[in-house]
Amino acid sequence: MSNSICLHNGTIVTGFSAMENCAVLLKDGKIADVFSEHRLETKKLPKGTRMIDVDGAYISPGFIDTHIHGFGGHGTDEFSAEAVLFMSERLAQYGVTAFNPTMYPSDPDEMVKGLVAISGAMGKEKGATIMGIHLEGPFISPEKLGVQRPETVRKVDFELMERLWDASNGHLVNMTVAPELKGMRDLALWCLKKGIVLQAGHTNAQYHNMVEGMQAGILHSTHLFNAMSQMHHRNPGAVGAVLIHPEMSAEIIADGIHVHPDLIKLLARDKPKDKIVLVTDALTPTQQLEGPLLANGEEVVYKDGCFHRASDDVIAGSALTMINGVKNLVSYGFSVSDAVKCATANPATIMNYRGKGKIIPGYDADVIVFDKSFKVLMTVIAGEVKRDITD
């Protein structure tokens, strides 16, 4: 039986350009070839190749969500392998082929438990691939908590950092930190040696703190505009530093609520497009079908497009999906190609994920199909169909 799939009669969004009336051949878990539709009749394909006419839909790299807490009613706040494996299966139905489960700061023993669970789940996925772990803290500013619990925030602590690294079995990929904290430069240099991508976020940094952080390798930022010092004409702050310096890349939650759409248009005008990363920052109850809605141990309600904390109506977090984020970026003026790039090639490049995020021969066969109304029709991960176009 052939393990080849040929998706044809589509617009291929490669991760750096768009190609109309094209086909892509997937074989042995890799992208084998990309070619024009008119060559299909003469193309010699492996015997038994499954031919799929996508009828003009988009063929795209699978989405890579590098900041997501939960999905479908399960999340990292359960500190279990089963929870993230559930996320893996459900996310594949929404076009996500790889993700970084994101942990809130909590009691150190709980964090260790969660890190051990997630690293132990890697390699057992039935859906989206767990690429590694994103720690959103605990070395963040108590002045820019968002909805994070103040008792979980800590000063820079190398002993704790080494404990967390060991618990992750070396699978910490990215970490949100406040550059202004005492001892952060030494921590940043330590993380740089470990290959951990540091992101400025939940920070009250002054502009000079951000520049110092950049010099130590803090070159990415967490949910730009949210939970960080804002721009002032005498102190550009964290937001200003990200906008001013082209070297800095930025996460963006494109749900139209966390950031005004016109600010995203400003970002697209002033920031190199390859430095913008679409994330969901989705909370555990995102797309949950039934039961009480809980996130990070607190009850939340879904209202006006996002989650609000039930106790005080404060915005608790996002209910965004990656496909809806791409759709929103297009509505804000991004080309489909650029919007997809923010969800695929850009996170892959910034996180150093080789072989992912583009439709290029030799890359992993992580491919999705979505139609002109931004409905995911098919998901293929490592050459295996996880959502079928015939479903």
Residue pairs with C-beta under 8 A, 6 or more apart in sequence:
1 48
2 46
2 47
2 48
2 49
2 50
3 27
3 28
3 29
3 383
4 25
4 26
4 27
4 28
4 32
4 45
4 46
4 48
4 49
4 50
5 25
5 26
5 27
5 49
5 50
5 52
5 365
5 380
5 383
5 385
6 23
6 24
6 25
6 26
6 40
6 45
6 49
6 50
6 51
6 52
7 23
7 24
7 26
7 52
7 54
7 59
7 367
7 369
7 378
8 22
8 23
8 24
8 37
8 40
8 51
8 52
8 53
8 54
9 21
9 23
9 37
9 53
9 54
9 55
9 56
10 22
10 23
10 24
10 54
10 55
10 56
10 57
10 58
10 59
10 369
11 18
11 19
11 20
11 21
11 22
11 56
11 57
11 58
11 59
12 18
12 19
12 22
12 23
12 24
12 34
12 58
12 59
12 60
12 359
13 58
13 59
13 60
13 61
13 336
13 337
13 340
13 359
14 34
14 61
14 358
14 359
14 360
15 61
15 340
15 341
15 344
15 345
15 357
15 358
15 359
15 360
16 337
16 341
16 345
16 358
17 337
18 335
18 336
18 337
19 34
19 36
21 36
21 37
21 38
22 34
22 35
22 36
22 37
22 59
23 34
23 35
23 36
23 37
23 39
23 40
23 43
24 31
24 33
24 34
24 59
24 359
24 367
25 31
25 32
25 33
25 34
25 35
25 45
25 49
26 32
26 365
26 367
26 380
26 383
27 46
27 365
27 383
28 383
29 364
29 365
29 382
29 383
29 384
30 361
30 362
30 363
30 364
30 365
30 383
31 359
31 360
31 361
31 362
31 363
31 364
31 365
31 367
32 361
33 361
34 359
34 360
34 361
35 43
52 378
52 389
54 369
54 377
54 378
54 389
56 372
57 369
57 370
57 371
57 372
57 377
58 336
58 340
58 369
58 370
58 371
58 372
59 359
59 367
59 368
59 369
60 95
60 340
60 344
60 359
60 367
60 368
60 369
60 370
61 97
61 340
61 344
61 345
61 356
61 357
61 358
61 359
61 363
61 366
61 367
61 368
62 95
62 96
62 97
62 98
62 128
62 344
62 356
62 366
62 367
62 368
62 379
62 380
62 381
63 94
63 95
63 96
63 97
63 98
63 322
63 323
63 326
63 343
63 344
63 368
64 96
64 97
64 98
64 99
64 131
64 343
64 344
64 347
64 348
64 351
64 353
64 356
64 357
65 91
65 96
65 98
65 99
65 100
65 279
65 280
65 282
65 322
65 343
65 347
66 99
66 100
66 131
66 134
66 173
66 174
66 251
66 277
66 279
66 347
66 350
66 351
67 100
67 102
67 134
67 136
67 222
67 223
67 251
67 279
67 280
67 281
68 87
68 91
68 99
68 100
68 101
68 102
68 279
68 280
68 281
68 282
69 75
69 76
69 77
69 101
69 102
69 103
69 104
69 281
69 282
69 283
69 284
69 295
69 296
69 317
70 76
70 77
70 83
70 87
70 282
70 283
70 284
70 285
70 286
70 295
71 86
71 87
71 90
71 91
71 282
71 284
71 286
71 287
72 86
72 87
72 90
72 286
72 287
72 288
72 289
73 86
73 284
73 285
73 288
73 289
73 290
73 291
74 82
74 83
74 84
74 86
74 87
74 284
75 83
75 84
75 87
75 101
75 283
75 284
75 295
76 83
76 84
76 101
76 102
76 103
76 104
76 114
76 118
77 104
77 284
77 294
77 295
77 296
77 297
78 284
79 110
79 113
79 114
79 117
80 117
81 117
81 118
81 120
81 121
81 124
83 117
84 101
84 117
84 118
84 121
84 130
85 121
85 124
85 125
85 126
87 99
87 101
87 128
88 99
88 121
88 125
88 126
88 127
88 128
88 129
88 130
89 125
89 126
89 127
90 127
90 287
91 99
91 127
91 128
92 127
92 128
92 379
92 381
92 386
92 387
93 127
93 376
93 379
93 386
93 387
94 287
94 321
94 322
94 323
94 376
95 322
95 323
95 368
95 370
95 376
95 379
96 128
96 322
97 128
97 129
97 366
97 367
97 368
97 379
97 380
97 381
98 128
98 129
98 130
98 131
98 353
98 356
98 366
99 128
99 129
99 130
99 131
100 130
100 131
100 132
100 133
100 134
100 173
100 174
100 351
101 118
101 130
101 133
101 134
102 133
102 134
102 135
102 136
102 281
103 111
103 114
103 115
103 118
103 133
103 134
103 135
103 136
104 136
104 137
104 148
104 149
104 152
104 296
105 111
105 135
105 136
105 137
105 138
105 140
105 148
105 149
105 152
105 153
105 154
106 114
106 149
106 152
107 152
108 160
108 163
108 164
111 135
111 138
111 164
111 167
112 163
112 164
112 167
115 133
115 164
115 167
115 168
115 171
115 172
116 167
116 168
116 169
118 130
118 133
118 168
118 171
119 133
119 167
119 168
119 169
119 171
121 130
122 130
122 171
126 386
127 381
127 386
128 381
129 366
129 381
129 382
131 173
131 351
131 353
132 168
132 171
132 172
132 173
132 174
132 351
133 168
133 171
133 172
133 173
134 173
134 174
134 175
134 176
135 164
135 172
135 174
135 175
135 176
136 148
136 175
136 176
136 201
136 202
136 222
137 148
137 152
137 153
137 154
137 176
137 202
138 152
138 153
138 154
138 160
139 153
139 154
139 155
139 156
139 157
139 177
139 178
139 181
139 184
139 187
140 148
140 153
140 176
140 177
140 178
140 201
140 202
140 203
141 153
141 178
141 180
141 181
141 202
141 203
141 204
141 205
142 150
142 153
143 204
144 178
144 202
144 203
144 204
144 227
144 228
144 229
145 153
145 202
145 227
146 202
146 226
146 227
147 296
147 298
147 309
147 314
147 315
147 316
147 317
148 202
148 296
149 296
154 160
155 181
155 182
155 183
156 181
156 182
156 183
156 184
156 186
156 187
158 183
158 186
158 187
158 190
161 187
161 190
164 172
165 172
165 194
170 194
172 194
172 196
173 196
173 197
173 351
174 196
174 197
174 198
174 199
174 220
174 351
175 191
175 196
175 197
175 198
175 199
176 199
176 200
176 201
176 202
176 222
177 184
177 187
177 188
177 198
177 199
177 200
177 201
177 203
177 218
178 184
178 200
178 201
178 202
178 203
178 204
178 205
179 188
179 200
179 203
179 205
179 209
179 210
179 212
179 213
179 218
179 238
180 203
180 204
180 205
180 206
180 209
184 213
184 216
185 212
185 213
185 216
188 198
188 213
188 216
188 217
188 218
189 216
189 217
191 198
191 217
192 198
192 216
192 217
195 352
197 220
197 350
197 351
197 352
198 213
198 217
198 218
198 219
198 220
199 218
199 220
199 221
199 222
199 251
200 210
200 213
200 218
200 220
200 221
200 222
200 228
200 238
200 241
200 242
201 221
201 222
201 223
201 227
201 228
201 251
202 222
202 227
202 228
203 209
203 227
203 228
203 229
203 238
204 228
204 229
204 238
205 213
205 228
205 229
205 237
205 238
205 241
206 229
206 235
206 237
207 235
207 236
207 237
207 240
207 241
210 218
210 237
210 238
210 241
210 242
211 241
211 245
214 241
214 245
214 247
214 248
219 247
219 248
219 249
220 248
220 249
220 250
220 251
220 277
220 350
221 228
221 238
221 242
221 248
221 249
221 250
221 251
222 228
222 251
223 251
223 252
223 253
223 258
223 279
223 281
224 239
224 242
224 250
224 251
224 252
224 259
224 267
225 239
225 258
225 259
225 263
226 253
226 258
226 259
228 237
228 238
228 239
229 235
229 237
229 238
229 239
230 237
230 238
230 239
231 237
231 239
231 240
231 243
232 240
236 243
236 244
241 248
242 248
242 250
243 267
243 270
243 271
246 271
246 272
246 275
248 275
249 275
249 276
249 277
249 346
249 350
250 267
250 271
250 275
250 276
250 277
251 277
251 278
251 279
251 281
252 259
252 264
252 267
252 276
252 277
252 278
252 279
252 342
253 259
253 279
253 280
253 281
253 318
253 320
253 325
254 264
254 278
254 320
254 325
254 328
254 329
254 332
255 305
255 306
255 318
255 319
255 320
255 324
255 325
255 328
256 305
256 328
257 304
257 305
257 306
257 315
257 318
258 281
258 306
258 315
258 318
261 328
261 331
261 332
264 329
264 332
265 332
265 333
267 276
268 276
268 332
268 333
268 334
268 338
273 338
273 341
273 342
273 346
274 341
274 345
274 346
274 349
275 346
276 342
276 346
277 342
277 346
277 347
277 350
278 322
278 325
278 326
278 329
278 339
278 342
278 343
278 346
278 347
279 325
279 347
280 286
280 318
280 320
280 321
280 322
280 325
281 317
281 318
281 320
282 317
282 318
282 319
282 320
282 321
283 295
283 296
283 300
283 307
283 316
283 317
283 318
283 319
284 294
284 295
284 296
285 293
285 294
285 295
285 300
285 302
285 307
285 319
286 318
286 319
286 320
286 321
287 319
287 321
292 299
293 299
293 300
293 301
293 302
293 307
294 300
295 307
295 316
295 317
296 316
298 309
298 310
298 311
298 316
299 309
299 310
299 311
300 307
300 308
300 309
300 310
300 316
300 317
301 307
301 308
301 310
302 308
302 319
305 319
306 315
306 316
306 317
306 318
306 319
306 320
307 315
307 316
307 317
307 318
307 319
308 314
308 315
308 316
309 315
309 316
322 343
323 370
323 374
323 375
323 376
324 374
325 343
326 336
326 339
326 340
326 342
326 343
326 374
327 339
327 374
329 338
329 339
329 342
330 336
330 339
330 374
334 342
344 356
344 357
344 358
345 357
345 358
346 357
347 353
347 357
348 356
348 357
348 358
349 357
355 362
355 363
355 364
356 363
356 364
356 366
357 363
359 367
364 382
365 380
365 381
365 382
365 383
366 380
366 381
366 382
367 379
367 380
368 376
368 378
368 379
368 380
369 376
369 377
369 378
369 389
370 376
370 377
371 377
376 387
377 387
377 389
378 385
378 387
378 388
378 389
379 385
379 386
379 387
380 386
